[in-house]
Every structure is written in C-alpha cells, then in structure tokens.
Amino acid sequence: MSPADEDDSGIHCRLDELLAARGITLTRLAEDVGVSVVNLSVLKNDRARAIRYSTLAAICRVLECEVGDLLVYRPSA
C-alpha cells in the first residue's frame, strides 16, 4: 500500500460539480469566501487533509448548499 493509499479517507469533495451547476468560477468563490484559489483547488482536487469549519460554512453559504452536498463518503474497494 502506498502512502497516498494510506491517506485516502474516502471523503470526496464535490466542489467542481457544485461550481459548474451554479455557474461560479473557483476564482469567484475564492473571493466570496475569502480563501486563496490555491487552497480551494487543493480541496476541489481531493488533496486537502483538513478544512476549517469557518471555511466550510462560508463555502456552503456562498454555494447555498449543505455540507453533505459538498463532502461525500466513498469508501475505497
């Protein structure tokens, strides 16, 4: 098992899907949330190891979604 596999929590971020559905760019979301585009990109690409509740709340506020719309659990096989 590689180190990347060991870090796989099974949590998947659906940020790209929510942005597309709402017609919002990652840059616009970053401005509205007050987080860097780089940090949101890490989250969007499932490379984040943690997220602040305040950031999570701000993303949900801007995208008008629930946490469960943004983060889903997909266990590995």
DOVO-652966 format. One record per residue (C-alpha): x, y, z. Coordinates in pm, 1 decimal. Layout:
N
NODE east north up
NODE X Y Z $
...
REM end
This chain:
77
NODE east north up
NODE 0.0 0.0 0.0 $
NODE 144.9 338.5 -98.2 $
NODE 144.6 641.3 135.8 $
NODE -120.7 800.6 -85.1 $
NODE -346.3 499.5 -32.6 $
NODE -297.8 518.5 343.8 $
NODE -416.0 881.6 340.8 $
NODE -731.1 800.5 142.6 $
NODE -1010.5 882.2 385.9 $
NODE -1285.6 803.9 138.9 $
NODE -1408.6 1163.6 163.0 $
NODE -1470.1 1318.4 -179.0 $
NODE -1524.4 1688.0 -237.9 $
NODE -1790.1 1771.2 -496.7 $
NODE -1681.4 2136.0 -526.5 $
NODE -1621.9 2120.1 -902.1 $
NODE -1970.6 1977.7 -959.5 $
NODE -2136.1 2242.5 -741.6 $
NODE -1943.5 2524.6 -909.8 $
NODE -2044.7 2400.2 -1254.3 $
NODE -2409.2 2363.0 -1153.4 $
NODE -2415.1 2720.8 -1022.5 $
NODE -2203.4 2878.6 -1296.7 $
NODE -1946.8 3007.3 -1048.1 $
NODE -1571.4 3001.5 -1106.4 $
NODE -1319.9 2889.5 -847.9 $
NODE -1172.5 3240.9 -855.3 $
NODE -1510.5 3398.6 -777.7 $
NODE -1573.2 3150.5 -496.6 $
NODE -1229.4 3225.4 -350.9 $
NODE -1309.5 3596.9 -348.9 $
NODE -1652.8 3545.3 -193.7 $
NODE -1526.1 3302.5 71.4 $
NODE -1200.9 3485.0 148.5 $
NODE -976.2 3185.2 81.1 $
NODE -699.2 3157.9 -178.1 $
NODE -767.0 2991.3 -511.0 $
NODE -478.6 2754.2 -435.4 $
NODE -640.6 2636.2 -110.8 $
NODE -977.2 2584.9 -279.8 $
NODE -805.4 2398.5 -562.4 $
NODE -646.9 2161.7 -309.8 $
NODE -993.1 2098.5 -165.1 $
NODE -1154.0 2059.1 -507.8 $
NODE -895.0 1803.4 -616.8 $
NODE -937.1 1590.0 -302.1 $
NODE -588.1 1668.4 -175.1 $
NODE -698.2 1853.5 139.8 $
NODE -621.1 1684.8 469.4 $
NODE -831.8 1926.1 676.3 $
NODE -1076.7 2212.7 640.3 $
NODE -1174.5 2478.8 890.5 $
NODE -1539.2 2482.8 991.1 $
NODE -1548.5 2855.3 912.9 $
NODE -1427.7 2787.1 557.4 $
NODE -1673.7 2502.9 517.2 $
NODE -1956.6 2724.6 641.3 $
NODE -1855.9 3008.0 407.6 $
NODE -1844.3 2775.6 105.0 $
NODE -2187.8 2637.6 191.8 $
NODE -2324.3 2990.2 240.1 $
NODE -2195.6 3111.8 -96.5 $
NODE -2299.1 2797.6 -285.6 $
NODE -2629.0 2770.9 -95.1 $
NODE -2569.1 2406.8 -13.4 $
NODE -2538.1 2172.0 281.4 $
NODE -2213.7 2013.7 397.5 $
NODE -2339.8 1678.8 267.1 $
NODE -2379.7 1831.3 -79.4 $
NODE -2013.0 1932.8 -76.0 $
NODE -1848.6 1637.9 100.5 $
NODE -1945.8 1276.3 41.2 $
NODE -1806.7 948.5 169.6 $
NODE -1695.2 699.5 -94.4 $
NODE -1513.3 408.0 68.2 $
NODE -1233.1 253.8 -132.7 $
NODE -1276.8 -101.3 -252.0 $
REM end
